[in-house]
């Protein structure tokens, strides 16, 4: 058994500290991913909290066919999509960008490089917001969360072939959206 399996077994046997360890291990990563999905820090916080509650309540149904984070991510992803559908049209693009915060910047970059990177990140966020949910979701999972194709297939409940084709179409759609912005620099 590995550390994660031990924690899950301990949590199932009633040790709340084991589940707390899982929460502390994955909450920041899950929160960051959910901001990209729901577009708001407050909404992402709610989704993450709901997801951990649901994961705790349903932990006995986790079959360990995948990593715990993949299972947890799928729960959060479903909550996030449900919220987006429920709140569709409530957040403006500017509010979404403002609420999502800034991307971390490397300390070694010059101020000009940091500003340029920040502007590029903002453009990518704007373009992502214009994509369909399917395209945005798959790009977030692959490009921002760096999930393997198998994990993406598991999270989205689609085949690996569908992951490949949808990812290809999503990248093309993102590129098309970015090209609509006059300030976009395609050489990054």
N, C-alpha and C positions, 0 to 999 in steps of 0.2 A: 504494500500500500504506500501511496505517496502522501505527502503532507496534506494536500487538498482532500483526498479521500479520508484521511484520519479526521480532519476537521468536520467533514460532513457526517461521518459516523458518530463523532462526539456530539455534534449538534442534534442528531437524531436520537441520541440516548439522553438528551435533556440538558446538556452542558451549553448554556446560553453564551458563555464566553467563546466557544468554538465558532458559533455563528457570527458573533461580534468580530472575530478575527477575519472571517470571510467578508463581512461588510467593509471593514477598514481596508482590506486588501483591494477591493474592487470598486468602492464607491466613487473615487475621483475619476477613474477611467470611464466608468459608466456615465457619470454626470457630464463629462466633456463630450462624450458621444451623443448624449441625449440633447445637449444644446444644439448640436448640428441638425438634429431631427426636428425638434419642436420650435427652435428659434428663439427661445427665451430662457434666461437663467432660472427664473422662478418656476416656469413650467417644467424645466428639466429637473429641478430639485424635487418637485412633486412626483414626477414620473419615477425618479430613482427611489424615493421613499416608498411609493406604492409597490414598486417592483420588489424591493427587499422584503416588504411585508408579505407579498404574495409568495415569494420564494421560500420564506420561513414557513408559511402555512402549508405549502405544497412540497416541502423538501423530501418527504417520504415518497413522492412520485418521481423524483429525479432518478433516472435509470443509469446514469453514469456512462451512457453511450457516447457522450461528448464531454468536453471540459465544462466545469461548473460555470465559468464565465460565459460560455456560449449559450448555455441554458438560461442563465440570468439575463443575458443580453436579449434573448428572444422574448422573454417576459417583458422587459423594459421597452423593447421595440414595439411590441403589440400595444402596450399602454400608450406609448408616444403617438403611434398612428391613430389610435382611438381618440386621443386628445386633439390631435391636428384636425381630424374630421369633424369633431364636435365644435372646435373653435375656428374653423376655416373662415378666413376673411377678417378675423378680429384684430390680428397684429398687422401693422403696416410693415413694409420692407424696412423702413428706417428704424422702427421700434425693434424689429427682429435683429438688425445689425447692432443697434445700441445695446440691447439686452444680452447679446451673445458674448460680449467682451472682446478683448484683443487676444490675438494669438501670441504665444511667448516668442520673444525674439532672442537671438543669440547675443551673448554679451560681447563677442568678438567683432561684431559688425560695426561699421562706422554709422554715424547718425543718418547719413544719406541712404545707406543700405537698409537700415532699419525702417526708415520712412517708406522707401520703395517696397520693401517686403510687406509692410503693414497695408499699403495701398493695394498691392496685389492680392493679399489675403481678403481684404474687404470686397474686392471685385469678384473673387471666387465665391464668397458667401452670397453676394448679390445674385450671381449667376445660378448658384445652387438653389436659391429660393425660387427661381423661375422654372425649375425642372419639375417633371412629374414626381409624385411620391416614389414610384418604382425606381426611377433613375436616381433621384437624390439618395434614397435609402441604400442602393447598392454601391454608390460612390462613397458614401460615408463609411460603410462597412469595410470596403476594400482599401480605399485611399487614406482615410483618416484613422480607422481602427486597425488597419493592416491585417484583417482576418483572412485566413486561407479560404480558397474557393469552397472547400468542403464545409467549413464553418458557416460561410455565407449561405450556402445551400440549406444548411440546417436551420439557421435563423429565419430565413425567408420561406422555408418549406418549399423549395424548388429544386430542380435537378442541377447538377454541376454544368451541364450543357446550357441550361437556361441562364445560369450565373454568367457564363462566358459571353453569351450573345447579348444579354441585357447590359452587362458591363461595357461591352464594346459600343452599344447604342447610346448608353449613358455618357460615356466619354465624348462621343461625337456631339451629343446634344449640349454638353457643357461647353465644349469648344465653340459651338455655334453661338451659344449665349454670350460667351466671353468676347467673341468677335464683334458683337453689337455695341460694345462699350468702346468709345473712341480712345479712352485712356489706357486700354489694355495693351500690354507689351507681350506679344507672342514669343519673345525670345527668352522668357524666364525658364 
